[in-house]
Amino acid sequence: MQRIEPLGGDEFAPLTTFLNTASSGLLPARSAAALRAAVDESVSYGTMGQDYFGPAAASRAAFARLMDVAPERVAIGGAVAVHAALIAGSLPDGAEVLVPDGEFSSLVNPFAARSGIKLRTAPLAELADAVRPGTALVAFSAVQALDGRIADMAAIRAAAAAHGARTLLDATQAAGWLPLRGGDFDYVVCGAFKWLLCPRGASFLVCGDDGLDALHAGWVAGADPYESNYGPIREPAAGARRYDEPHAHYSYVAAARSLDLLNEIGIETVYAHNTALADRYREGIAALGHTPLPAPGSAIVSVPGLADAADRLAAAGVRIAVRAGSLRAAFHLYNSSDDVDRLLEVVREGRR
């Protein structure tokens, strides 16, 4: 088989066979260096001596470029659940929200916890058919964390439009490797610490032109944040910045560099690389007598019946995950065909 080289050059030098990006991505060297410099500066000058809004603005612009939307449509924060809760809070009482069965809890819980919302579920493959008159919002992940299945986003969008429903896409397991257009959905939320290679504490919200019937309560949501420190905010920021949280500064110092790297390489290039590795693994694991869960075109591959290999893989320096009894591998730009072959080798040795 043709060798597949890693992308990113000197930005990555993992000391393990790291196949667990679906849990948390590796930090590029440039991002780690920027983070160390910011921490070192804080030892003498504190964080308030630094440019608090600059890295956040750079991250906003870089994420907007990845999602092919204007920066004015992007809000920043710390967690997908907070962004989803903001959307949940903007819905009227009695609104019906449709989500896939087994959807990730950060997307579901904000709607489940909001009194007055009718939460309904359907199998992912039947989600488009489950949209009905009266459905206010369809919330779903582009890629399922559990098994890597890719949603039929076009069908769900079309069904939502036909019934006057809005769409909320969770891009956490997709942005960074799967080409997406943020403008195709009413809202997009994305935790950035996985495929976007950012530290925890960086998260994004993309809003459509209509925005939200809500305002984040933090002081940074003001048109001039430094004039919004005391009392009610008199003038909210224009665009999606009115939904910003007071952000974790260090997370965005590194995030700006990580997102720049992905823009430099190009998501189409990352997509071709990741899916080639995933297909190599699917073929190899099938040759060993195991059948991956169906997730065509995904960079995530889950294989039932291999959970007991996790400890052996960890001892061999292979970082991977077990989810719902399946061994879950996630292939990203810093992986190579050598990583796939190493994974297959350890699994094969366990059969002897």
C-alpha positions in Angstrom: 0.0 0.0 0.0 1.2 3.5 -0.7 2.7 5.3 2.3 0.7 8.3 3.6 2.9 10.9 5.3 1.7 13.2 8.1 0.8 16.8 7.4 2.0 19.8 9.4 5.7 19.3 9.2 7.6 20.2 12.3 4.4 21.4 14.1 3.9 17.9 15.5 6.3 15.3 17.0 4.0 13.0 19.1 5.8 10.5 21.4 3.0 8.0 21.0 0.9 6.6 18.2 -1.9 9.1 18.8 -5.3 8.1 17.4 -7.6 9.8 19.8 -8.3 13.2 18.3 -12.1 12.6 18.7 -11.3 13.0 22.4 -8.7 15.8 22.2 -6.4 17.0 19.5 -2.6 17.6 19.7 -1.4 21.2 20.1 0.8 22.4 17.3 4.3 23.7 18.2 3.4 27.2 17.2 0.4 27.2 19.5 2.4 25.8 22.4 5.1 28.4 22.0 2.6 31.3 22.0 0.9 29.9 25.1 4.3 29.6 26.9 5.2 33.1 26.0 1.8 34.4 27.3 2.2 32.5 30.6 5.8 33.7 31.0 4.6 37.3 30.5 1.8 36.9 33.0 4.4 36.0 35.7 5.6 39.6 35.7 2.7 41.6 34.3 -0.5 39.6 34.8 -3.1 38.8 32.1 -4.5 42.3 32.2 -1.2 43.6 30.9 -1.7 41.6 27.8 -3.9 42.2 24.7 -7.1 40.5 25.9 -9.2 41.0 22.8 -6.5 40.6 20.1 -6.1 36.8 20.2 -9.9 36.4 20.4 -10.4 38.5 17.4 -7.8 36.7 15.4 -9.3 33.3 16.4 -12.8 34.6 15.4 -11.5 35.6 12.0 -9.6 32.4 11.5 -12.6 30.2 12.4 -14.8 32.3 10.2 -12.5 31.6 7.3 -12.6 27.9 8.0 -16.4 28.0 8.0 -16.7 30.4 5.0 -18.7 33.0 6.9 -18.1 36.6 7.9 -16.3 37.2 11.2 -19.3 39.3 12.3 -21.4 36.1 12.4 -19.1 34.4 14.9 -19.2 34.5 18.7 -16.6 33.0 21.0 -16.9 31.3 24.3 -15.8 28.4 26.4 -18.1 25.4 25.8 -20.7 24.1 23.3 -23.2 23.7 26.2 -23.1 27.4 26.9 -23.8 28.3 23.3 -26.6 25.8 23.0 -28.1 27.1 26.2 -28.1 30.6 24.8 -30.1 29.3 21.8 -32.4 27.3 24.0 -33.1 30.4 26.0 -34.1 32.3 22.9 -36.8 29.8 22.0 -40.5 30.5 22.9 -42.4 28.3 25.3 -43.8 25.3 23.6 -41.1 25.1 20.9 -40.4 21.6 19.7 -36.7 20.7 19.3 -35.8 17.6 17.4 -32.4 15.8 18.0 -31.0 12.4 17.0 -31.2 9.4 19.4 -28.0 9.2 21.5 -26.8 12.7 20.5 -23.9 14.1 22.5 -25.2 15.5 25.8 -23.7 19.0 25.5 -26.0 19.6 22.6 -29.1 17.9 24.1 -29.0 18.9 27.8 -29.5 22.6 27.3 -32.8 21.9 25.6 -33.8 19.1 28.0 -33.1 21.4 31.0 -35.1 24.4 29.6 -38.6 24.4 30.9 -41.3 24.8 28.2 -39.4 23.1 25.4 -40.7 19.9 23.9 -37.7 17.7 23.1 -38.2 14.9 20.6 -35.7 12.3 19.3 -35.4 10.2 16.2 -32.8 7.9 14.7 -30.1 9.8 12.9 -30.8 8.1 9.6 -34.5 9.1 9.9 -34.0 12.6 11.2 -34.9 14.4 8.0 -38.2 12.4 7.8 -38.9 13.2 11.4 -39.1 16.9 10.9 -42.8 18.0 11.0 -45.0 21.0 11.1 -44.5 22.7 14.4 -40.8 21.6 14.7 -39.0 24.8 15.7 -35.4 23.6 15.7 -33.4 20.6 14.5 -30.2 20.2 16.5 -27.7 17.6 15.4 -24.0 16.8 15.0 -22.3 16.8 11.6 -20.3 13.7 12.8 -21.4 11.5 15.6 -18.7 11.2 18.4 -19.7 7.7 19.3 -19.1 6.0 15.9 -18.2 8.6 13.3 -21.4 8.5 11.3 -21.8 11.6 9.1 -25.3 13.1 9.1 -27.2 13.7 5.8 -26.9 17.4 6.3 -28.4 18.3 2.9 -31.5 16.3 3.6 -32.0 17.6 7.1 -31.6 21.2 5.9 -34.1 20.6 3.1 -36.7 19.1 5.5 -36.2 21.9 8.0 -36.7 24.5 5.3 -39.9 22.8 4.1 -41.4 22.9 7.5 -40.1 26.3 8.6 -37.7 24.9 11.2 -34.3 26.2 12.0 -31.1 24.1 12.1 -28.4 23.9 14.7 -25.3 22.0 13.7 -22.7 20.8 16.2 -19.4 20.8 14.2 -17.2 19.7 17.1 -16.4 16.3 15.5 -16.2 17.7 12.0 -14.7 21.2 11.8 -11.0 20.8 11.1 -11.2 17.8 8.7 -14.7 17.8 7.1 -15.4 20.6 4.6 -18.4 22.6 6.0 -20.1 25.9 5.2 -21.4 27.6 8.3 -23.8 29.7 6.3 -25.8 26.6 5.4 -27.3 26.4 8.9 -29.1 28.9 11.1 -26.6 28.2 14.0 -23.3 26.3 14.3 -21.6 25.4 17.6 -18.1 24.0 17.8 -15.8 23.0 20.6 -12.3 23.6 19.3 -10.2 21.3 21.4 -10.5 18.3 19.2 -10.0 18.5 15.4 -9.3 22.2 15.5 -6.2 21.5 17.7 -7.0 24.3 20.2 -6.8 24.1 24.0 -9.9 23.4 26.1 -11.8 26.6 26.7 -12.1 27.7 23.1 -15.5 27.3 21.5 -17.4 29.0 18.7 -21.0 29.9 17.7 -22.0 30.9 14.2 -25.3 32.8 13.9 -27.4 33.5 10.8 -28.4 37.0 9.7 -31.4 37.0 12.0 -29.2 36.3 15.1 -30.8 35.4 18.4 -33.5 36.8 20.5 -31.0 36.9 23.4 -27.9 38.6 24.7 -25.0 37.1 26.6 -25.0 38.7 30.1 -21.2 39.2 30.2 -19.5 42.6 30.0 -17.8 41.8 26.7 -21.2 41.8 24.9 -21.2 45.5 24.9 -20.3 47.6 21.9 -17.4 49.1 24.0 -16.6 46.4 26.5 -14.6 48.8 28.7 -17.7 51.0 28.9 -19.9 48.0 29.9 -18.2 47.1 33.2 -20.8 48.6 35.5 -24.6 48.5 35.4 -26.7 47.2 32.5 -25.2 47.1 29.0 -26.5 50.2 27.3 -25.4 49.4 23.7 -24.9 45.7 22.7 -22.1 44.9 20.3 -23.0 44.6 16.6 -23.3 41.2 15.1 -22.6 37.9 16.9 -20.1 39.5 19.3 -23.1 40.4 21.5 -23.2 36.6 22.2 -19.5 36.5 23.3 -18.5 35.1 26.7 -15.7 36.7 28.7 -13.2 34.3 27.2 -10.3 32.2 28.6 -7.4 34.3 27.4 -4.7 31.6 27.2 -7.0 29.3 25.2 -7.4 31.9 22.5 -3.7 32.8 22.4 -3.1 29.3 21.2 -6.3 28.9 19.3 -5.4 31.7 16.9 -2.2 29.9 15.9 -3.9 26.5 15.6 -6.6 27.8 13.3 -4.1 29.6 11.2 -2.3 26.3 10.6 -5.4 24.6 9.5 -6.2 27.4 7.1 -2.7 27.2 5.7 -2.9 23.5 5.0 -6.6 23.6 3.8 -9.5 21.5 5.0 -9.8 19.8 1.7 -6.3 18.5 2.0 -6.8 17.4 5.6 -10.0 15.6 4.5 -8.3 13.6 1.8 -5.5 12.7 4.2 -7.7 11.7 7.1 -10.2 9.6 5.1 -7.4 7.8 3.3 -5.9 6.7 6.6 -9.4 5.7 7.9 -10.0 3.7 4.8 -6.6 2.0 5.2 -7.6 1.0 8.7 -11.1 -0.2 7.7 -9.5 -2.5 5.1 -6.9 -3.8 7.4 -9.2 -4.5 10.4 -11.7 -6.2 8.1 -8.8 -8.5 6.9 -8.4 -9.4 10.6 -12.0 -10.5 10.8 -13.5 -7.4 12.4 -16.4 -5.3 11.0 -16.3 -1.6 11.7 -19.6 0.2 12.4 -20.9 1.8 9.2 -19.6 5.4 8.8 -18.5 5.8 5.2 -16.3 8.8 4.5 -15.5 9.4 8.1 -12.2 10.0 9.9 -13.6 8.2 12.9 -13.7 4.4 12.8 -15.4 2.3 15.6 -15.0 -1.4 15.8 -17.2 -3.6 18.0 -15.6 -6.5 19.8 -12.2 -4.9 20.3 -12.7 -3.1 23.6 -10.5 -5.6 25.4 -7.5 -4.5 23.2 -7.5 -1.0 24.7 -5.1 -1.9 27.6 -2.7 -3.8 25.3 -2.7 -0.9 22.9 -2.0 1.6 25.7 0.9 -0.5 26.9 2.2 -0.4 23.3 2.0 3.4 23.2 -1.1 3.6 21.1 -3.5 6.2 22.3 -7.1 5.3 21.4 -10.6 5.3 22.9 -13.3 2.8 23.8 -16.9 4.0 23.4 -20.0 1.9 24.0 -17.9 -1.3 23.8 -16.3 -0.4 20.5 -12.6 0.5 19.9 -12.7 4.1 18.4 -9.8 5.3 16.3 -9.7 8.9 15.0 -7.2 9.9 12.2 -6.0 13.4 11.8 -3.4 15.4 9.9 -0.5 14.4 12.2 -1.1 10.7 11.6 0.6 8.6 8.9 0.2 5.1 7.4 2.8 4.0 10.0 0.3 4.8 12.7 -2.4 2.7 11.0 0.0 -0.2 10.6 1.1 0.0 14.2 -2.5 -0.2 15.4 -3.2 -3.2 13.2 0.0 -4.9 14.3 -0.9 -4.7 18.0 -4.4 -5.9 17.3 -3.0 -8.8 15.3 -0.6 -9.7 18.0 -3.4 -10.0 20.5 -5.0 -12.7 18.4 -2.0 -15.0 18.7 
